[in-house]
Structure formats: structure tokens, C-alpha cells
Amino acid sequence: MQRFFLTRASAVAYLLGMRRATPGGIDNLRVGEADVRLQELETLDRLLLDVRAGRIHEFRLDKPQAMEIVVTD
């Protein structure tokens, strides 16, 4: 697993890029797949808000590759 040190602004920008790259359409998915996709989006949205607000200083992502990000101010 890789470890990155990012400023808060860079961490927010990275998470925004991930959020934009995550497909949001669930129209053609089966029920279980749609639930998983919605849960992933909700988790990413919550992480984005928490990092932006300064409530989280370190987090781990497993997709697209395992990495740990430490937020520096």
C-alpha cells in the first residue's frame, strides 16, 4: 500500500476527481449492484465533506488501488 501526504486542498481535489469519475447511473443495474453503487457514492461524498471540514486527517482508499492519504495543513 502506498502512502501519500497531501494538503487539504489537494486531498479535496483528488476526492472530487474520484467522485466525478465514478459513474452515478444506476438505471441499468440490478438491485444488489445499485445498492452497492449507491453505498460507494454515499461513502465517498461523506469522506469528501469530512476531509473538507477538517474532521478527518487520514484516510484509506482501496479503489482503484490501495493507498493511504495523510492530510497536512
CHARMM internal coordinates of N, CA and C (Angstrom, degrees):
IC EDIT
DIST 1 N 1 CA 1.4500
DIST 1 CA 1 C 1.5299
ANGL 1 N 1 CA 1 C 108.14
DIST 1 C 2 N 1.3102
ANGL 1 CA 1 C 2 N 114.32
DIHE 1 N 1 CA 1 C 2 N 135.91
DIST 2 N 2 CA 1.4535
ANGL 1 C 2 N 2 CA 120.57
DIHE 1 CA 1 C 2 N 2 CA 179.05
DIST 2 CA 2 C 1.5280
ANGL 2 N 2 CA 2 C 109.91
DIHE 1 C 2 N 2 CA 2 C -89.75
DIST 2 C 3 N 1.3265
ANGL 2 CA 2 C 3 N 115.46
DIHE 2 N 2 CA 2 C 3 N 151.81
DIST 3 N 3 CA 1.4618
ANGL 2 C 3 N 3 CA 121.34
DIHE 2 CA 2 C 3 N 3 CA 178.42
DIST 3 CA 3 C 1.5183
ANGL 3 N 3 CA 3 C 108.51
DIHE 2 C 3 N 3 CA 3 C -123.64
DIST 3 C 4 N 1.3414
ANGL 3 CA 3 C 4 N 115.85
DIHE 3 N 3 CA 3 C 4 N 130.04
DIST 4 N 4 CA 1.4559
ANGL 3 C 4 N 4 CA 121.86
DIHE 3 CA 3 C 4 N 4 CA -178.96
DIST 4 CA 4 C 1.5224
ANGL 4 N 4 CA 4 C 109.66
DIHE 3 C 4 N 4 CA 4 C -123.27
DIST 4 C 5 N 1.3206
ANGL 4 CA 4 C 5 N 115.54
DIHE 4 N 4 CA 4 C 5 N 143.63
DIST 5 N 5 CA 1.4550
ANGL 4 C 5 N 5 CA 122.39
DIHE 4 CA 4 C 5 N 5 CA 174.60
DIST 5 CA 5 C 1.5266
ANGL 5 N 5 CA 5 C 107.00
DIHE 4 C 5 N 5 CA 5 C -110.58
DIST 5 C 6 N 1.3299
ANGL 5 CA 5 C 6 N 116.45
DIHE 5 N 5 CA 5 C 6 N 117.05
DIST 6 N 6 CA 1.4581
ANGL 5 C 6 N 6 CA 121.47
DIHE 5 CA 5 C 6 N 6 CA -177.44
DIST 6 CA 6 C 1.5168
ANGL 6 N 6 CA 6 C 110.06
DIHE 5 C 6 N 6 CA 6 C -126.36
DIST 6 C 7 N 1.3163
ANGL 6 CA 6 C 7 N 115.72
DIHE 6 N 6 CA 6 C 7 N 149.89
DIST 7 N 7 CA 1.4602
ANGL 6 C 7 N 7 CA 119.21
DIHE 6 CA 6 C 7 N 7 CA 170.66
DIST 7 CA 7 C 1.5236
ANGL 7 N 7 CA 7 C 107.55
DIHE 6 C 7 N 7 CA 7 C -69.05
DIST 7 C 8 N 1.3080
ANGL 7 CA 7 C 8 N 115.95
DIHE 7 N 7 CA 7 C 8 N 162.60
DIST 8 N 8 CA 1.4633
ANGL 7 C 8 N 8 CA 119.55
DIHE 7 CA 7 C 8 N 8 CA 179.88
DIST 8 CA 8 C 1.5282
ANGL 8 N 8 CA 8 C 111.02
DIHE 7 C 8 N 8 CA 8 C -58.34
DIST 8 C 9 N 1.3319
ANGL 8 CA 8 C 9 N 116.93
DIHE 8 N 8 CA 8 C 9 N -42.52
DIST 9 N 9 CA 1.4683
ANGL 8 C 9 N 9 CA 120.34
DIHE 8 CA 8 C 9 N 9 CA -179.68
DIST 9 CA 9 C 1.5302
ANGL 9 N 9 CA 9 C 111.18
DIHE 8 C 9 N 9 CA 9 C -63.11
DIST 9 C 10 N 1.3261
ANGL 9 CA 9 C 10 N 116.69
DIHE 9 N 9 CA 9 C 10 N -40.45
DIST 10 N 10 CA 1.4657
ANGL 9 C 10 N 10 CA 120.35
DIHE 9 CA 9 C 10 N 10 CA 179.22
DIST 10 CA 10 C 1.5231
ANGL 10 N 10 CA 10 C 111.61
DIHE 9 C 10 N 10 CA 10 C -68.66
DIST 10 C 11 N 1.3230
ANGL 10 CA 10 C 11 N 116.57
DIHE 10 N 10 CA 10 C 11 N -38.25
DIST 11 N 11 CA 1.4655
ANGL 10 C 11 N 11 CA 120.41
DIHE 10 CA 10 C 11 N 11 CA 177.94
DIST 11 CA 11 C 1.5252
ANGL 11 N 11 CA 11 C 110.51
DIHE 10 C 11 N 11 CA 11 C -64.94
DIST 11 C 12 N 1.3288
ANGL 11 CA 11 C 12 N 117.05
DIHE 11 N 11 CA 11 C 12 N -42.49
DIST 12 N 12 CA 1.4646
ANGL 11 C 12 N 12 CA 120.76
DIHE 11 CA 11 C 12 N 12 CA 177.65
DIST 12 CA 12 C 1.5230
ANGL 12 N 12 CA 12 C 110.19
DIHE 11 C 12 N 12 CA 12 C -64.18
DIST 12 C 13 N 1.3219
ANGL 12 CA 12 C 13 N 117.57
DIHE 12 N 12 CA 12 C 13 N -42.93
DIST 13 N 13 CA 1.4633
ANGL 12 C 13 N 13 CA 121.01
DIHE 12 CA 12 C 13 N 13 CA 178.44
DIST 13 CA 13 C 1.5275
ANGL 13 N 13 CA 13 C 110.93
DIHE 12 C 13 N 13 CA 13 C -62.16
DIST 13 C 14 N 1.3235
ANGL 13 CA 13 C 14 N 117.09
DIHE 13 N 13 CA 13 C 14 N -40.65
DIST 14 N 14 CA 1.4645
ANGL 13 C 14 N 14 CA 120.58
DIHE 13 CA 13 C 14 N 14 CA 178.40
DIST 14 CA 14 C 1.5279
ANGL 14 N 14 CA 14 C 110.70
DIHE 13 C 14 N 14 CA 14 C -63.31
DIST 14 C 15 N 1.3337
ANGL 14 CA 14 C 15 N 116.98
DIHE 14 N 14 CA 14 C 15 N -45.60
DIST 15 N 15 CA 1.4610
ANGL 14 C 15 N 15 CA 120.52
DIHE 14 CA 14 C 15 N 15 CA 179.36
DIST 15 CA 15 C 1.5267
ANGL 15 N 15 CA 15 C 111.72
DIHE 14 C 15 N 15 CA 15 C -65.61
DIST 15 C 16 N 1.3268
ANGL 15 CA 15 C 16 N 117.17
DIHE 15 N 15 CA 15 C 16 N -37.41
DIST 16 N 16 CA 1.4661
ANGL 15 C 16 N 16 CA 119.71
DIHE 15 CA 15 C 16 N 16 CA 176.06
DIST 16 CA 16 C 1.5242
ANGL 16 N 16 CA 16 C 111.02
DIHE 15 C 16 N 16 CA 16 C -62.75
DIST 16 C 17 N 1.3201
ANGL 16 CA 16 C 17 N 117.00
DIHE 16 N 16 CA 16 C 17 N -40.59
DIST 17 N 17 CA 1.4531
ANGL 16 C 17 N 17 CA 120.67
DIHE 16 CA 16 C 17 N 17 CA 176.79
DIST 17 CA 17 C 1.5158
ANGL 17 N 17 CA 17 C 111.96
DIHE 16 C 17 N 17 CA 17 C -62.43
DIST 17 C 18 N 1.3333
ANGL 17 CA 17 C 18 N 116.31
DIHE 17 N 17 CA 17 C 18 N -40.93
DIST 18 N 18 CA 1.4708
ANGL 17 C 18 N 18 CA 119.93
DIHE 17 CA 17 C 18 N 18 CA 176.81
DIST 18 CA 18 C 1.5176
ANGL 18 N 18 CA 18 C 110.88
DIHE 17 C 18 N 18 CA 18 C -64.50
DIST 18 C 19 N 1.3176
ANGL 18 CA 18 C 19 N 116.04
DIHE 18 N 18 CA 18 C 19 N -40.38
DIST 19 N 19 CA 1.4767
ANGL 18 C 19 N 19 CA 120.37
DIHE 18 CA 18 C 19 N 19 CA -178.76
DIST 19 CA 19 C 1.5215
ANGL 19 N 19 CA 19 C 110.43
DIHE 18 C 19 N 19 CA 19 C -64.79
DIST 19 C 20 N 1.3167
ANGL 19 CA 19 C 20 N 116.90
DIHE 19 N 19 CA 19 C 20 N -42.47
DIST 20 N 20 CA 1.4675
ANGL 19 C 20 N 20 CA 120.83
DIHE 19 CA 19 C 20 N 20 CA 179.16
DIST 20 CA 20 C 1.5218
ANGL 20 N 20 CA 20 C 111.73
DIHE 19 C 20 N 20 CA 20 C -67.13
DIST 20 C 21 N 1.3255
ANGL 20 CA 20 C 21 N 117.10
DIHE 20 N 20 CA 20 C 21 N -32.74
DIST 21 N 21 CA 1.4595
ANGL 20 C 21 N 21 CA 121.33
DIHE 20 CA 20 C 21 N 21 CA -178.71
DIST 21 CA 21 C 1.5284
ANGL 21 N 21 CA 21 C 112.37
DIHE 20 C 21 N 21 CA 21 C -79.12
DIST 21 C 22 N 1.3322
ANGL 21 CA 21 C 22 N 117.19
DIHE 21 N 21 CA 21 C 22 N -17.12
DIST 22 N 22 CA 1.4544
ANGL 21 C 22 N 22 CA 120.72
DIHE 21 CA 21 C 22 N 22 CA -179.88
DIST 22 CA 22 C 1.5199
ANGL 22 N 22 CA 22 C 109.05
DIHE 21 C 22 N 22 CA 22 C -80.23
DIST 22 C 23 N 1.3206
ANGL 22 CA 22 C 23 N 117.08
DIHE 22 N 22 CA 22 C 23 N 121.04
DIST 23 N 23 CA 1.4600
ANGL 22 C 23 N 23 CA 118.98
DIHE 22 CA 22 C 23 N 23 CA 179.74
DIST 23 CA 23 C 1.5253
ANGL 23 N 23 CA 23 C 110.65
DIHE 22 C 23 N 23 CA 23 C -64.59
DIST 23 C 24 N 1.2995
ANGL 23 CA 23 C 24 N 115.87
DIHE 23 N 23 CA 23 C 24 N 133.38
DIST 24 N 24 CA 1.4542
ANGL 23 C 24 N 24 CA 120.48
DIHE 23 CA 23 C 24 N 24 CA -177.26
DIST 24 CA 24 C 1.5120
ANGL 24 N 24 CA 24 C 113.77
DIHE 23 C 24 N 24 CA 24 C -97.61
DIST 24 C 25 N 1.3274
ANGL 24 CA 24 C 25 N 117.06
DIHE 24 N 24 CA 24 C 25 N -15.77
DIST 25 N 25 CA 1.4587
ANGL 24 C 25 N 25 CA 120.17
DIHE 24 CA 24 C 25 N 25 CA -176.61
DIST 25 CA 25 C 1.5104
ANGL 25 N 25 CA 25 C 112.57
DIHE 24 C 25 N 25 CA 25 C -68.83
DIST 25 C 26 N 1.3256
ANGL 25 CA 25 C 26 N 116.04
DIHE 25 N 25 CA 25 C 26 N 129.44
DIST 26 N 26 CA 1.4570
ANGL 25 C 26 N 26 CA 120.73
DIHE 25 CA 25 C 26 N 26 CA 178.59
DIST 26 CA 26 C 1.5215
ANGL 26 N 26 CA 26 C 110.86
DIHE 25 C 26 N 26 CA 26 C -122.27
DIST 26 C 27 N 1.3180
ANGL 26 CA 26 C 27 N 116.28
DIHE 26 N 26 CA 26 C 27 N 9.89
DIST 27 N 27 CA 1.4606
ANGL 26 C 27 N 27 CA 120.17
DIHE 26 CA 26 C 27 N 27 CA -175.54
DIST 27 CA 27 C 1.5212
ANGL 27 N 27 CA 27 C 112.89
DIHE 26 C 27 N 27 CA 27 C -62.38
DIST 27 C 28 N 1.3169
ANGL 27 CA 27 C 28 N 118.52
DIHE 27 N 27 CA 27 C 28 N -38.81
DIST 28 N 28 CA 1.4590
ANGL 27 C 28 N 28 CA 121.66
DIHE 27 CA 27 C 28 N 28 CA -174.32
DIST 28 CA 28 C 1.5205
ANGL 28 N 28 CA 28 C 113.10
DIHE 27 C 28 N 28 CA 28 C -99.54
DIST 28 C 29 N 1.3261
ANGL 28 CA 28 C 29 N 117.88
DIHE 28 N 28 CA 28 C 29 N 12.52
DIST 29 N 29 CA 1.4581
ANGL 28 C 29 N 29 CA 121.46
DIHE 28 CA 28 C 29 N 29 CA -178.36
DIST 29 CA 29 C 1.5236
ANGL 29 N 29 CA 29 C 110.95
DIHE 28 C 29 N 29 CA 29 C -97.61
DIST 29 C 30 N 1.3190
ANGL 29 CA 29 C 30 N 115.13
DIHE 29 N 29 CA 29 C 30 N 153.76
DIST 30 N 30 CA 1.4610
ANGL 29 C 30 N 30 CA 119.33
DIHE 29 CA 29 C 30 N 30 CA 173.69
DIST 30 CA 30 C 1.5247
ANGL 30 N 30 CA 30 C 108.67
DIHE 29 C 30 N 30 CA 30 C -72.17
DIST 30 C 31 N 1.3127
ANGL 30 CA 30 C 31 N 115.80
DIHE 30 N 30 CA 30 C 31 N 167.00
DIST 31 N 31 CA 1.4627
ANGL 30 C 31 N 31 CA 121.06
DIHE 30 CA 30 C 31 N 31 CA -173.95
DIST 31 CA 31 C 1.5336
ANGL 31 N 31 CA 31 C 111.30
DIHE 30 C 31 N 31 CA 31 C -58.04
DIST 31 C 32 N 1.3144
ANGL 31 CA 31 C 32 N 118.44
DIHE 31 N 31 CA 31 C 32 N -48.89
DIST 32 N 32 CA 1.4635
ANGL 31 C 32 N 32 CA 121.13
DIHE 31 CA 31 C 32 N 32 CA -179.21
DIST 32 CA 32 C 1.5151
ANGL 32 N 32 CA 32 C 112.51
DIHE 31 C 32 N 32 CA 32 C -63.02
DIST 32 C 33 N 1.3367
ANGL 32 CA 32 C 33 N 116.29
DIHE 32 N 32 CA 32 C 33 N -41.16
DIST 33 N 33 CA 1.4615
ANGL 32 C 33 N 33 CA 120.32
DIHE 32 CA 32 C 33 N 33 CA 179.24
DIST 33 CA 33 C 1.5215
ANGL 33 N 33 CA 33 C 110.99
DIHE 32 C 33 N 33 CA 33 C -66.81
DIST 33 C 34 N 1.3177
ANGL 33 CA 33 C 34 N 116.77
DIHE 33 N 33 CA 33 C 34 N -38.27
DIST 34 N 34 CA 1.4656
ANGL 33 C 34 N 34 CA 120.68
DIHE 33 CA 33 C 34 N 34 CA 178.79
DIST 34 CA 34 C 1.5241
ANGL 34 N 34 CA 34 C 110.64
DIHE 33 C 34 N 34 CA 34 C -64.58
DIST 34 C 35 N 1.3364
ANGL 34 CA 34 C 35 N 116.39
DIHE 34 N 34 CA 34 C 35 N -40.35
DIST 35 N 35 CA 1.4674
ANGL 34 C 35 N 35 CA 119.93
DIHE 34 CA 34 C 35 N 35 CA 178.46
DIST 35 CA 35 C 1.5214
ANGL 35 N 35 CA 35 C 111.45
DIHE 34 C 35 N 35 CA 35 C -62.89
DIST 35 C 36 N 1.3220
ANGL 35 CA 35 C 36 N 116.33
DIHE 35 N 35 CA 35 C 36 N -42.12
DIST 36 N 36 CA 1.4616
ANGL 35 C 36 N 36 CA 120.54
DIHE 35 CA 35 C 36 N 36 CA 178.91
DIST 36 CA 36 C 1.5198
ANGL 36 N 36 CA 36 C 110.29
DIHE 35 C 36 N 36 CA 36 C -64.36
DIST 36 C 37 N 1.3263
ANGL 36 CA 36 C 37 N 117.30
DIHE 36 N 36 CA 36 C 37 N -44.30
DIST 37 N 37 CA 1.4677
ANGL 36 C 37 N 37 CA 121.43
DIHE 36 CA 36 C 37 N 37 CA -179.60
DIST 37 CA 37 C 1.5220
ANGL 37 N 37 CA 37 C 110.69
DIHE 36 C 37 N 37 CA 37 C -62.39
DIST 37 C 38 N 1.3329
ANGL 37 CA 37 C 38 N 117.02
DIHE 37 N 37 CA 37 C 38 N -44.31
DIST 38 N 38 CA 1.4625
ANGL 37 C 38 N 38 CA 120.06
DIHE 37 CA 37 C 38 N 38 CA 179.08
DIST 38 CA 38 C 1.5182
ANGL 38 N 38 CA 38 C 111.55
DIHE 37 C 38 N 38 CA 38 C -64.22
DIST 38 C 39 N 1.3256
ANGL 38 CA 38 C 39 N 117.29
DIHE 38 N 38 CA 38 C 39 N -38.19
DIST 39 N 39 CA 1.4684
ANGL 38 C 39 N 39 CA 120.68
DIHE 38 CA 38 C 39 N 39 CA 178.19
DIST 39 CA 39 C 1.5247
ANGL 39 N 39 CA 39 C 110.61
DIHE 38 C 39 N 39 CA 39 C -65.11
DIST 39 C 40 N 1.3268
ANGL 39 CA 39 C 40 N 117.30
DIHE 39 N 39 CA 39 C 40 N -41.55
DIST 40 N 40 CA 1.4660
ANGL 39 C 40 N 40 CA 121.02
DIHE 39 CA 39 C 40 N 40 CA 177.68
DIST 40 CA 40 C 1.5228
ANGL 40 N 40 CA 40 C 110.92
DIHE 39 C 40 N 40 CA 40 C -61.49
DIST 40 C 41 N 1.3197
ANGL 40 CA 40 C 41 N 117.02
DIHE 40 N 40 CA 40 C 41 N -43.20
DIST 41 N 41 CA 1.4621
ANGL 40 C 41 N 41 CA 120.91
DIHE 40 CA 40 C 41 N 41 CA 179.97
DIST 41 CA 41 C 1.5243
ANGL 41 N 41 CA 41 C 111.26
DIHE 40 C 41 N 41 CA 41 C -65.98
DIST 41 C 42 N 1.3201
ANGL 41 CA 41 C 42 N 117.23
DIHE 41 N 41 CA 41 C 42 N -41.48
DIST 42 N 42 CA 1.4623
ANGL 41 C 42 N 42 CA 120.64
DIHE 41 CA 41 C 42 N 42 CA 178.82
DIST 42 CA 42 C 1.5239
ANGL 42 N 42 CA 42 C 111.32
DIHE 41 C 42 N 42 CA 42 C -64.38
DIST 42 C 43 N 1.3253
ANGL 42 CA 42 C 43 N 116.54
DIHE 42 N 42 CA 42 C 43 N -41.15
DIST 43 N 43 CA 1.4590
ANGL 42 C 43 N 43 CA 120.89
DIHE 42 CA 42 C 43 N 43 CA 178.74
DIST 43 CA 43 C 1.5300
ANGL 43 N 43 CA 43 C 110.89
DIHE 42 C 43 N 43 CA 43 C -64.27
DIST 43 C 44 N 1.3151
ANGL 43 CA 43 C 44 N 116.53
DIHE 43 N 43 CA 43 C 44 N -43.66
DIST 44 N 44 CA 1.4603
ANGL 43 C 44 N 44 CA 120.78
DIHE 43 CA 43 C 44 N 44 CA 178.79
DIST 44 CA 44 C 1.5281
ANGL 44 N 44 CA 44 C 111.12
DIHE 43 C 44 N 44 CA 44 C -64.96
DIST 44 C 45 N 1.3245
ANGL 44 CA 44 C 45 N 117.23
DIHE 44 N 44 CA 44 C 45 N -41.83
DIST 45 N 45 CA 1.4686
ANGL 44 C 45 N 45 CA 121.05
DIHE 44 CA 44 C 45 N 45 CA 177.75
DIST 45 CA 45 C 1.5314
ANGL 45 N 45 CA 45 C 111.23
DIHE 44 C 45 N 45 CA 45 C -62.17
DIST 45 C 46 N 1.3314
ANGL 45 CA 45 C 46 N 116.52
DIHE 45 N 45 CA 45 C 46 N -42.72
DIST 46 N 46 CA 1.4646
ANGL 45 C 46 N 46 CA 120.63
DIHE 45 CA 45 C 46 N 46 CA -179.90
DIST 46 CA 46 C 1.5292
ANGL 46 N 46 CA 46 C 110.38
DIHE 45 C 46 N 46 CA 46 C -65.54
DIST 46 C 47 N 1.3266
ANGL 46 CA 46 C 47 N 116.79
DIHE 46 N 46 CA 46 C 47 N -42.55
DIST 47 N 47 CA 1.4610
ANGL 46 C 47 N 47 CA 121.18
DIHE 46 CA 46 C 47 N 47 CA 178.20
DIST 47 CA 47 C 1.5169
ANGL 47 N 47 CA 47 C 110.58
DIHE 46 C 47 N 47 CA 47 C -61.61
DIST 47 C 48 N 1.3069
ANGL 47 CA 47 C 48 N 117.03
DIHE 47 N 47 CA 47 C 48 N -43.38
DIST 48 N 48 CA 1.4593
ANGL 47 C 48 N 48 CA 121.99
DIHE 47 CA 47 C 48 N 48 CA 178.73
DIST 48 CA 48 C 1.5228
ANGL 48 N 48 CA 48 C 111.13
DIHE 47 C 48 N 48 CA 48 C -59.53
DIST 48 C 49 N 1.3202
ANGL 48 CA 48 C 49 N 117.02
DIHE 48 N 48 CA 48 C 49 N -46.31
DIST 49 N 49 CA 1.4662
ANGL 48 C 49 N 49 CA 120.63
DIHE 48 CA 48 C 49 N 49 CA 179.02
DIST 49 CA 49 C 1.5333
ANGL 49 N 49 CA 49 C 112.06
DIHE 48 C 49 N 49 CA 49 C -64.74
DIST 49 C 50 N 1.3351
ANGL 49 CA 49 C 50 N 116.52
DIHE 49 N 49 CA 49 C 50 N -41.58
DIST 50 N 50 CA 1.4614
ANGL 49 C 50 N 50 CA 120.21
DIHE 49 CA 49 C 50 N 50 CA -178.92
DIST 50 CA 50 C 1.5264
ANGL 50 N 50 CA 50 C 112.28
DIHE 49 C 50 N 50 CA 50 C -67.52
DIST 50 C 51 N 1.3224
ANGL 50 CA 50 C 51 N 117.13
DIHE 50 N 50 CA 50 C 51 N -40.60
DIST 51 N 51 CA 1.4708
ANGL 50 C 51 N 51 CA 119.92
DIHE 50 CA 50 C 51 N 51 CA 177.91
DIST 51 CA 51 C 1.5214
ANGL 51 N 51 CA 51 C 109.30
DIHE 50 C 51 N 51 CA 51 C -65.43
DIST 51 C 52 N 1.3129
ANGL 51 CA 51 C 52 N 116.15
DIHE 51 N 51 CA 51 C 52 N -45.11
DIST 52 N 52 CA 1.4656
ANGL 51 C 52 N 52 CA 120.40
DIHE 51 CA 51 C 52 N 52 CA -179.07
DIST 52 CA 52 C 1.5249
ANGL 52 N 52 CA 52 C 111.96
DIHE 51 C 52 N 52 CA 52 C -61.13
DIST 52 C 53 N 1.3316
ANGL 52 CA 52 C 53 N 116.76
DIHE 52 N 52 CA 52 C 53 N -38.35
DIST 53 N 53 CA 1.4628
ANGL 52 C 53 N 53 CA 121.25
DIHE 52 CA 52 C 53 N 53 CA -178.77
DIST 53 CA 53 C 1.5269
ANGL 53 N 53 CA 53 C 112.79
DIHE 52 C 53 N 53 CA 53 C -80.45
DIST 53 C 54 N 1.3304
ANGL 53 CA 53 C 54 N 117.67
DIHE 53 N 53 CA 53 C 54 N -8.92
DIST 54 N 54 CA 1.4539
ANGL 53 C 54 N 54 CA 120.77
DIHE 53 CA 53 C 54 N 54 CA 178.88
DIST 54 CA 54 C 1.5092
ANGL 54 N 54 CA 54 C 114.11
DIHE 53 C 54 N 54 CA 54 C 85.53
DIST 54 C 55 N 1.3325
ANGL 54 CA 54 C 55 N 118.20
DIHE 54 N 54 CA 54 C 55 N 14.48
DIST 55 N 55 CA 1.4613
ANGL 54 C 55 N 55 CA 120.91
DIHE 54 CA 54 C 55 N 55 CA 179.41
DIST 55 CA 55 C 1.5264
ANGL 55 N 55 CA 55 C 112.15
DIHE 54 C 55 N 55 CA 55 C -83.06
DIST 55 C 56 N 1.3239
ANGL 55 CA 55 C 56 N 117.20
DIHE 55 N 55 CA 55 C 56 N -17.89
DIST 56 N 56 CA 1.4613
ANGL 55 C 56 N 56 CA 121.80
DIHE 55 CA 55 C 56 N 56 CA -179.36
DIST 56 CA 56 C 1.5264
ANGL 56 N 56 CA 56 C 108.43
DIHE 55 C 56 N 56 CA 56 C -123.47
DIST 56 C 57 N 1.3206
ANGL 56 CA 56 C 57 N 115.70
DIHE 56 N 56 CA 56 C 57 N 132.40
DIST 57 N 57 CA 1.4606
ANGL 56 C 57 N 57 CA 120.73
DIHE 56 CA 56 C 57 N 57 CA 179.96
DIST 57 CA 57 C 1.5228
ANGL 57 N 57 CA 57 C 112.48
DIHE 56 C 57 N 57 CA 57 C -114.31
DIST 57 C 58 N 1.3288
ANGL 57 CA 57 C 58 N 115.96
DIHE 57 N 57 CA 57 C 58 N -5.54
DIST 58 N 58 CA 1.4532
ANGL 57 C 58 N 58 CA 120.86
DIHE 57 CA 57 C 58 N 58 CA -179.56
DIST 58 CA 58 C 1.5236
ANGL 58 N 58 CA 58 C 108.29
DIHE 57 C 58 N 58 CA 58 C -157.02
DIST 58 C 59 N 1.3305
ANGL 58 CA 58 C 59 N 116.86
DIHE 58 N 58 CA 58 C 59 N 136.44
DIST 59 N 59 CA 1.4557
ANGL 58 C 59 N 59 CA 119.98
DIHE 58 CA 58 C 59 N 59 CA 177.40
DIST 59 CA 59 C 1.5116
ANGL 59 N 59 CA 59 C 110.02
DIHE 58 C 59 N 59 CA 59 C -150.41
DIST 59 C 60 N 1.3189
ANGL 59 CA 59 C 60 N 114.11
DIHE 59 N 59 CA 59 C 60 N 163.10
DIST 60 N 60 CA 1.4605
ANGL 59 C 60 N 60 CA 121.43
DIHE 59 CA 59 C 60 N 60 CA -177.08
DIST 60 CA 60 C 1.5245
ANGL 60 N 60 CA 60 C 109.06
DIHE 59 C 60 N 60 CA 60 C -123.75
DIST 60 C 61 N 1.3168
ANGL 60 CA 60 C 61 N 115.48
DIHE 60 N 60 CA 60 C 61 N 137.79
DIST 61 N 61 CA 1.4600
ANGL 60 C 61 N 61 CA 122.21
DIHE 60 CA 60 C 61 N 61 CA 176.11
DIST 61 CA 61 C 1.5248
ANGL 61 N 61 CA 61 C 108.52
DIHE 60 C 61 N 61 CA 61 C -120.37
DIST 61 C 62 N 1.3101
ANGL 61 CA 61 C 62 N 116.06
DIHE 61 N 61 CA 61 C 62 N 139.66
DIST 62 N 62 CA 1.4562
ANGL 61 C 62 N 62 CA 120.66
DIHE 61 CA 61 C 62 N 62 CA 178.86
DIST 62 CA 62 C 1.5193
ANGL 62 N 62 CA 62 C 112.51
DIHE 61 C 62 N 62 CA 62 C -103.58
DIST 62 C 63 N 1.3338
ANGL 62 CA 62 C 63 N 116.83
DIHE 62 N 62 CA 62 C 63 N -17.04
DIST 63 N 63 CA 1.4632
ANGL 62 C 63 N 63 CA 121.07
DIHE 62 CA 62 C 63 N 63 CA 179.94
DIST 63 CA 63 C 1.5076
ANGL 63 N 63 CA 63 C 109.22
DIHE 62 C 63 N 63 CA 63 C -121.37
DIST 63 C 64 N 1.2595
ANGL 63 CA 63 C 64 N 122.78
DIHE 63 N 63 CA 63 C 64 N 141.67
DIST 64 N 64 CA 1.4626
ANGL 63 C 64 N 64 CA 128.60
DIHE 63 CA 63 C 64 N 64 CA -1.91
DIST 64 CA 64 C 1.5188
ANGL 64 N 64 CA 64 C 112.87
DIHE 63 C 64 N 64 CA 64 C -75.52
DIST 64 C 65 N 1.3404
ANGL 64 CA 64 C 65 N 117.49
DIHE 64 N 64 CA 64 C 65 N -18.22
DIST 65 N 65 CA 1.4557
ANGL 64 C 65 N 65 CA 121.78
DIHE 64 CA 64 C 65 N 65 CA 174.29
DIST 65 CA 65 C 1.5240
ANGL 65 N 65 CA 65 C 107.48
DIHE 64 C 65 N 65 CA 65 C -142.40
DIST 65 C 66 N 1.3239
ANGL 65 CA 65 C 66 N 116.80
DIHE 65 N 65 CA 65 C 66 N 157.03
DIST 66 N 66 CA 1.4549
ANGL 65 C 66 N 66 CA 120.38
DIHE 65 CA 65 C 66 N 66 CA -178.47
DIST 66 CA 66 C 1.5222
ANGL 66 N 66 CA 66 C 109.72
DIHE 65 C 66 N 66 CA 66 C -71.02
DIST 66 C 67 N 1.3348
ANGL 66 CA 66 C 67 N 115.15
DIHE 66 N 66 CA 66 C 67 N 124.52
DIST 67 N 67 CA 1.4588
ANGL 66 C 67 N 67 CA 120.75
DIHE 66 CA 66 C 67 N 67 CA 177.92
DIST 67 CA 67 C 1.5120
ANGL 67 N 67 CA 67 C 109.95
DIHE 66 C 67 N 67 CA 67 C -151.50
DIST 67 C 68 N 1.3158
ANGL 67 CA 67 C 68 N 113.70
DIHE 67 N 67 CA 67 C 68 N 152.27
DIST 68 N 68 CA 1.4482
ANGL 67 C 68 N 68 CA 121.31
DIHE 67 CA 67 C 68 N 68 CA 175.66
DIST 68 CA 68 C 1.5211
ANGL 68 N 68 CA 68 C 106.89
DIHE 67 C 68 N 68 CA 68 C -116.22
DIST 68 C 69 N 1.3351
ANGL 68 CA 68 C 69 N 115.63
DIHE 68 N 68 CA 68 C 69 N 132.95
DIST 69 N 69 CA 1.4608
ANGL 68 C 69 N 69 CA 120.60
DIHE 68 CA 68 C 69 N 69 CA -178.78
DIST 69 CA 69 C 1.5203
ANGL 69 N 69 CA 69 C 108.75
DIHE 68 C 69 N 69 CA 69 C -118.83
DIST 69 C 70 N 1.3188
ANGL 69 CA 69 C 70 N 115.21
DIHE 69 N 69 CA 69 C 70 N 126.41
DIST 70 N 70 CA 1.4582
ANGL 69 C 70 N 70 CA 122.39
DIHE 69 CA 69 C 70 N 70 CA 177.31
DIST 70 CA 70 C 1.5241
ANGL 70 N 70 CA 70 C 106.53
DIHE 69 C 70 N 70 CA 70 C -106.23
DIST 70 C 71 N 1.3274
ANGL 70 CA 70 C 71 N 115.32
DIHE 70 N 70 CA 70 C 71 N 125.36
DIST 71 N 71 CA 1.4594
ANGL 70 C 71 N 71 CA 121.03
DIHE 70 CA 70 C 71 N 71 CA -177.60
DIST 71 CA 71 C 1.5189
ANGL 71 N 71 CA 71 C 108.61
DIHE 70 C 71 N 71 CA 71 C -91.74
DIST 71 C 72 N 1.3226
ANGL 71 CA 71 C 72 N 115.01
DIHE 71 N 71 CA 71 C 72 N 124.26
DIST 72 N 72 CA 1.4642
ANGL 71 C 72 N 72 CA 120.23
DIHE 71 CA 71 C 72 N 72 CA 177.30
DIST 72 CA 72 C 1.5245
ANGL 72 N 72 CA 72 C 108.54
DIHE 71 C 72 N 72 CA 72 C -108.71
DIST 72 C 73 N 1.3082
ANGL 72 CA 72 C 73 N 115.90
DIHE 72 N 72 CA 72 C 73 N 148.72
DIST 73 N 73 CA 1.4724
ANGL 72 C 73 N 73 CA 119.98
DIHE 72 CA 72 C 73 N 73 CA 179.97
DIST 73 CA 73 C 1.5085
ANGL 73 N 73 CA 73 C 111.37
DIHE 72 C 73 N 73 CA 73 C -107.67
END
COOR INIT
IC SEED 1 N 1 CA 1 C
IC BUILD
